[in-house]
């Protein structure tokens, strides 16, 4: 495996266990957690920019109006993804959140076709249809679409598209994304403190350290993902991300004790079949390419 795939593997493993961390810091609300993710991430990435000599690359981003516009859009997408996932874990819907990351490879497959001209063959189209059937199953049996899952998949899928378009250094790019969100995060914490509802600084050093560490657990996998997105085929990156929802699934069911109903079993079964078909097709394609070479 090259540097790109290794970076992707590291990112998806960290994200798989992220829900467990959010459950541990459930002593505060989702919006405060999001604000701390942004603030401590911007501080950490700024230090990395200077420590690793990325100031020239940062200036390239700041001096390009087009790049800044794209990074502003990507920052909104990733912040929305962060907030929905934190909230899902907070209210006991980590299982549905894992479904969103199972759907994501197929979303990325479609986006890869739309934005990068990556073709969908018949087998891949069949895999998309099977996964769609799984989503519709929840609509039929539960009575509502799994909007948490769909929102997570779409937000992160489009985030990946934009980061592939942006010729940005991963660290400098993440710093800019967090920087444009910092005024909103800082303003919210000021308001929260004034209202007497902020947990940071009021529950002890241990709780404060766990909130500060949100910067590291946010920054490291995103840098790895951004690097992987720039150095891998987009559909292959989507294929690798199965590791993330698989870990999330077992954490939600085995550690959080969330209910796994018959409707869930049918939906996950269809999604797993669709992803299995997709994986089988990718492996066969890679095998044929190696044989030709």
HELIX and SHEET records of a PDB file:
HELIX    1   1 UNK A    3  UNK A   16  1                                  14    
HELIX    2   2 UNK A   18  UNK A   24  1                                   7    
HELIX    3   3 UNK A   30  UNK A   51  1                                  22    
HELIX    4   4 UNK A   55  UNK A   62  1                                   8    
HELIX    5   5 UNK A   65  UNK A   90  1                                  26    
HELIX    6   6 UNK A   94  UNK A  116  1                                  23    
HELIX    7   7 UNK A  122  UNK A  142  1                                  21    
HELIX    8   8 UNK A  147  UNK A  165  1                                  19    
HELIX    9   9 UNK A  170  UNK A  194  1                                  25    
HELIX   10  10 UNK A  205  UNK A  212  1                                   8    
HELIX   11  11 UNK A  214  UNK A  231  1                                  18    
HELIX   12  12 UNK A  234  UNK A  240  1                                   7    
HELIX   13  13 UNK A  242  UNK A  250  1                                   9    
HELIX   14  14 UNK A  251  UNK A  255  3                                   5    
HELIX   15  15 UNK A  262  UNK A  292  1                                  31    
END                                                                             
